């Protein structure tokens, strides 16, 4: 059967901040490395408070029995439906190729990585095939399993006339460098360090029933940065790795707690000061990563992710990179909140095409691999070609 000129996939992403599910309905032209994606619609559905609490507890080391872990995967799958369903209705009579769902990361320390999702359940709920488990194929051949979105960043943002640096600030901050005169093999990327993960955890500790984040960085703006703490935070060996490198929120939080204990400040740093230090640390790590990938001089930095809404972090980042023009992916037609969900729609299409979408120079894998696991649609309910 011939392939349609335009395919429709839904990408679904829940990041390490565990704030909910972003889903993007994407129209895709072309196949493999010649794909181009256009966003049709984006939906966000927050996790219910109890589900988010359970995810955070498991991610931060709480013991969990196998039954609870399996039930957590089911509840995460159910929580995807309110984000995906409105997009299914928008399709009308157009076929949907697949839902490409990242799943919820609960552990990432390569070569071990775990994103949980009940893919057969989600396939049943959405009446279509589901592609999930994108990271482990890369880990199986020696890669970090992250970052994976640089493949999609290249398809969405590469420009023949302008070199671009893409920054996503989720729980972890990661950078993608797209040189203007380079092809896919010239793309470089890595996790540069903490994004929102430390600030979010500090807020959860201070107010377990609260929103779990410092809105706009308002509290951080009223705090003072302790230079000694910032120095200790930058000493970990992770920041000395040229790449490939990836990390996870719990590891960054351990570094923060250990540095705070070593500092042994008297009086102890209050919440606002700790938040100010967390913001400054994120900005410091991002700026160092930007200079490592792109070198000194004028630079175009395109920001996406929840951290783009943290005015305090963005102000500190601008101070660290004074020659840099900082904008958002919205300016290039990709809403910042939808970027990662769009990326996984493109990664899912690559899976269906049999196209390797890991970049060994980025992840450290010994070679290219096809990412993702395909769960077929329920019998008699598939509109896939």
N, C-alpha and C positions, 0 to 999 in steps of 0.2 A: 504494500500500500504506500502511495506517495505521501511525503510529509507536507503538512500545510506550510504556506509561506510565512504565516505568523502563528506562533504558539503562545499559549497562555499557561503560566505557572504561578502558583502562590508560594512565596517564600515566607517562612515563619521563624522568628528569632526571639529567644529569651537569653539575655546576656547574664554576665556574672553578678550584676546588681540584683537579679531576681525580682525585678519590679513588675514583670508581666510579659505579655506576648505582643510583639509587633508582627503584623502580617501585611504583605504587599502583593497585590495582583499586578503581574508584569507581562506585557506583550513583548515577545522575543522574536526578532528576525534573524535569520542566519543560523548557523550551527557551529559548534566547537569554538575555536578562537576567533571566528568572524562574527560572533553573536553581537547583537545590539539590543539593549533592553529599554523599554519605555514604561514608566509607572502609570498605571491606570488609577489605582486607589490604594490607600493605606489605612489600616486600622490598628489601634492599640487597645488591648484589654488588660487592665491590671490584675495581678493575681489576688485572690481573696486573702485577707490578712492572715488567716490561720495557715494557708498553704505557703505563703511567703515565709512565715515564721518557721515552718517545718523545713523548708529548703535551706534557709540560712543556718538553722541549727545543724543540719547534716553537713553543710559546707564548712562549718567552723568546728567540726570534730565531735559532735554529739554522737553517742552510740545509737545504732539503729538495727533492728532485727530485719531479716530478709522479707518477712511479710510487710513490714512498714515501708521498706524500700520499693517493693513491688506496687504497693498501694499508692505511694508517692508518684511513681511513674504514671499510674492510671489517672490520678487527679491532675497532674500536669497536662496530660493529653486532653482531658475534659476541658481544662482551662484554655486550651488552644481554640476550641470551637467558637466561642463568642467573637474572637478576632477574625477567624477565617470565614464564618458563615455569611456575614454581610457581603464579602467579596464573591462568594459563590453565587449569590443572588444577582450580582452585577453582570455575571457572565451571560445570563439569558440562555439562549440555545447554543452558545459557543462551547466547544469541548474544553475541558481542563486537562492538561497533560499530567500534572501531578502537584501535590503539596510537598515542598522541600523544607523539612523542619529540622532545625539545628538540635532541638532538645535542650534540656536544662543541664548545664555543667554543674556537677557536684564535686568533681575532683579532677585536677589537672596537674600532674607532675610527670612529664614525659620520661619513659615511653608509656606510662599509664595515664590514660585519660578516660573520663566517664561522663557522657551526656545521657540522661535518662529520658525516655519517652516510650510509650506503648504504641509502636507504629501500627500494628494490626488494628488496635482499637481506634486510632485516629483515622486509618483508612476506612473503617466501618462508619465512623461518624461523618466523614466527608464524602463517602461513596466514590473514592478515587484512590489511585495508588499514592503511596507516600515514600519519599526518599529521606532517610535520616542517617545518623551515625557517620558523619562526614570526616571525623578526625582520625579514627584509628587506622585507616589504610595508610596514611602518611606515617604514623608512628610505627607501623609494622615494618617499614623500610628505613628506619633510623631517623625519621623526622620528628620535629617538635609537635606536629599536629596543629600548629598555629604559627603565625596567623594564616588563615585560608582566604580571607576576602581580597588579598591583592590581585588574584586572578580576575575577580569581578571589578575591582578598582580600575584595572587596565582597560577592560571593556567599556566601562562607564566614563572614565575621566581622562584617559591618555590623549595628549594633544601634540600635534607635530610641531607646533610653534612655541609652546610654553612647557617648561618643566614644572611639575606640580608635586607637592608633598601633601598627602592625605593624612589627616589625624582623626582617629575615632577615640572619644573619651567615654568609655563605659566604666565598668568596675575597674578594668585595666585599660591603660592607654596604649594604642598601637599606631604605628606610622607606616605609610607606604610611599616609596619614592618612585615617581614616574618621570624619568628623564625624557626630554622632548625628542631626542634623536635615537631613542632606544626602542626595541621591540619588547615582547613579553619576557624574553630572557634577560633584559636589562633591569627589570623590576626588582627592587630591594625593599624589605620590610622586616619589622620585628616588634615585639612588645617592648615598650620603652620603660614601663614601670607602672606605678599606681595611677589610676584615674580617679574614680569616685569611691573606690572600695574602702579606703581608710576613713574618709569623712562619713560615709554611710554607717560604718560599724560604730564609730564614735557616737553618732546620733542615736543608734539603736540602744547602745549601752546607757546613754543618758536618759532616754525616754523610750522604754520598750513598747509602749502603746502608741508612740508618735508616728510621724510619717516615715522615719528612717532615712532622712536626708536633710541636708542644710540648704533650704530653698534659696536659689540664687547666690549661695555663699554668703548670706547675710550675717550669720554668726561669725564666720571666719573673718569677715571684713572688720569686725570689732575686736579681733584678737591681735596679739603680737607674735611675730615669728621669733623663735629662739635660735640664734645662729648655731649654737652648740649642738642642738638636736638635729638641725638640718645637715650639719657636717656628719654626724654619726649615721644618719639615714642614707647618705650617699656612699658609705664605705663598703657596703655589701658587694661580694664578688659578682653578683648578677649584673651590676651596672658596669663591670669591667669587661663583660663579654661583648666582642665586636658583633656577634651574630653568627648563625641564627640563635634566637633566644625567645622563650615564651615563659609566662608566669601565671599566677593565679592570685586572687584576692586574699585568701587566708595566709599565703606566704608573705605578702606585703604587710598584712596586719601584724604578723609575728615580728617582722623587722621593726615596725613602729613601736610595738610594746617593748621589745628588747632594748631599743635605743632610748626609750623613755625611762626604763629602769636603770640603764647605764648613766643617764644624765643625772638622775637622782636630784632633781631641782628642789630647792627649798626657798620659798614655798613651792608645792607641786604646781605644774601648769594647769590652769583651769580649762574648761571645755572650749571656750572661744580661742584661747591660745593654741590648744591642740589642733583645732580645726584650721586655724591660720597656718600652722606648721604643715598640716596634711596638704593643704592647697599649694603651699610654696614648694613642697617636695614633689608633687605631681608636675608643677610647672617646670621645676628644675630638671626632672627626668625627661620630660618631653623636649625641652630646649636642647639638652645634651644629645638626645637621640636625633633631633632635627639636624644639628650641626654634624653629627657623625654620618648621616645618610646623604645630606645635600651639600655639606661644606659651608663655609662662611659666605657672607654677601647677601644681596637682595634675594628674597624668597617669596613664593606664593604658597601659603599654608591654607588648606581647605579643611574646615573642622566639621565634624558630625558627632552625634551621640549626646547623651544627657549632660555631659560635662560642659558642652557648649553653652548651656543655660546658667552655668555657675559664673557670675560676673566677676567674682573675686579671683577665681582661677584664671579666667581669660585675661584679666588685667595684669596678673603676675606673669602670665605667658608672654604678653605683649612687651612687658618690661625686660624679659629675658632675651627676646628676639627683636630688637629695635628696628632692624632693617627689613622686617618681614611684613608683607601685606597679609593680614589674617581675614579670611572670609568664611562663609559656610557653603556646604554643598548645595544648598537651595539656589545659590546664584548660578549654578551649572545645571539646574533642572532636576536635581535629586534632593528631595526634602531630607534634612539631616536625620529626622526621626525614622525615615524609611530606608536609609542606606544599607544597613546590614540585612534587613529582610529582603531587599532587592538583590543583594549579593547572593543570598542563598537560593533565590529563584534561579539565578544564572548558574550557580554551582550545580543545582539539580538538573538543569537542562544539559549541562556538560556531562553529567552522569548518564543521562539517557542517550547522549550522543556517543558514549564510549570515549570521551575526551578526558585526558588527564588534566586535572585542574589544580593539583598541588604544584608549587614552584620550588624545586629542590634547592635553588640558591637562597630561597627565603626560609624554608623550614629545616634545611639540613638533611633532607631525605636523600638516599643514595640514588634515587631515580624517580621518574614520573609515575604516578599511579592514578587510577580512576577512583574517585572519592564516592562515598555514600553506599547505602544499602537500600535496595528497592523492595518494598512490600506491595504485592499486587492489590488491585482494587477488589472488593468483594465480587464474587461471581454474579453476573447479571446486572451489575450496577455501575459498570465502567463506561465513561464517555471518552476514554483515552484512545488515541489512534494506535 
